[in-house]
Amino acid sequence: MIQRQRSSIWLALAELEAVSGDPQKAFETLLAAEAELGKKADIQIAQIALLPVVKAETVQQLLSDIAANVDDYPEEKRANILQAIAVAYE
């Protein structure tokens, strides 16, 4: 069994689920990754990318939570997260 200690494994699984036609399951996988690994910029950016398939009431809360914690990341990761949030609001 592959240990899911790295975000890249979770991201690959989520991408496989999304391209296989189940973006909601991909989003749930990313939520599980966050629960397992903590807040990681690459996981949060992937979550934002899947927001169009998420229930509307979840979207605002998720974006607010991510934005509230953006200062916890190095500057270059903050910029990527803030750009993803901006695109989500377009």
Contacts in CASP RR format, 6 or more apart in sequence:
PFRMAT RR
TARGET T0000
AUTHOR 0000-0000-0000
METHOD contacts of the structure
MODEL  1
MIQRQRSSIWLALAELEAVSGDPQKAFETLLAAEAELGKKADIQIAQIAL
LPVVKAETVQQLLSDIAANVDDYPEEKRANILQAIAVAYE
2 9 0 8 1.000
3 9 0 8 1.000
4 10 0 8 1.000
4 13 0 8 1.000
4 33 0 8 1.000
4 36 0 8 1.000
4 37 0 8 1.000
5 37 0 8 1.000
7 33 0 8 1.000
7 37 0 8 1.000
7 40 0 8 1.000
7 42 0 8 1.000
7 43 0 8 1.000
8 42 0 8 1.000
10 29 0 8 1.000
10 30 0 8 1.000
10 32 0 8 1.000
10 33 0 8 1.000
10 36 0 8 1.000
10 37 0 8 1.000
10 43 0 8 1.000
11 30 0 8 1.000
11 33 0 8 1.000
11 42 0 8 1.000
11 43 0 8 1.000
11 46 0 8 1.000
13 29 0 8 1.000
14 26 0 8 1.000
14 27 0 8 1.000
14 29 0 8 1.000
14 30 0 8 1.000
14 33 0 8 1.000
14 46 0 8 1.000
14 50 0 8 1.000
15 26 0 8 1.000
15 46 0 8 1.000
17 23 0 8 1.000
17 25 0 8 1.000
17 26 0 8 1.000
17 29 0 8 1.000
18 26 0 8 1.000
18 50 0 8 1.000
23 50 0 8 1.000
23 53 0 8 1.000
24 53 0 8 1.000
24 54 0 8 1.000
26 50 0 8 1.000
27 47 0 8 1.000
27 50 0 8 1.000
27 53 0 8 1.000
27 54 0 8 1.000
30 43 0 8 1.000
30 46 0 8 1.000
30 47 0 8 1.000
30 50 0 8 1.000
31 47 0 8 1.000
33 40 0 8 1.000
33 43 0 8 1.000
34 40 0 8 1.000
34 43 0 8 1.000
34 44 0 8 1.000
34 47 0 8 1.000
37 43 0 8 1.000
39 69 0 8 1.000
39 72 0 8 1.000
41 73 0 8 1.000
41 77 0 8 1.000
41 80 0 8 1.000
41 81 0 8 1.000
44 66 0 8 1.000
44 81 0 8 1.000
44 84 0 8 1.000
45 80 0 8 1.000
45 81 0 8 1.000
45 84 0 8 1.000
47 62 0 8 1.000
47 66 0 8 1.000
48 62 0 8 1.000
48 63 0 8 1.000
48 66 0 8 1.000
48 81 0 8 1.000
48 84 0 8 1.000
48 85 0 8 1.000
48 87 0 8 1.000
48 88 0 8 1.000
49 84 0 8 1.000
51 59 0 8 1.000
51 62 0 8 1.000
51 63 0 8 1.000
51 88 0 8 1.000
54 62 0 8 1.000
59 88 0 8 1.000
63 85 0 8 1.000
63 88 0 8 1.000
63 89 0 8 1.000
66 81 0 8 1.000
66 85 0 8 1.000
67 82 0 8 1.000
67 85 0 8 1.000
70 78 0 8 1.000
70 81 0 8 1.000
70 82 0 8 1.000
71 78 0 8 1.000
73 81 0 8 1.000
END
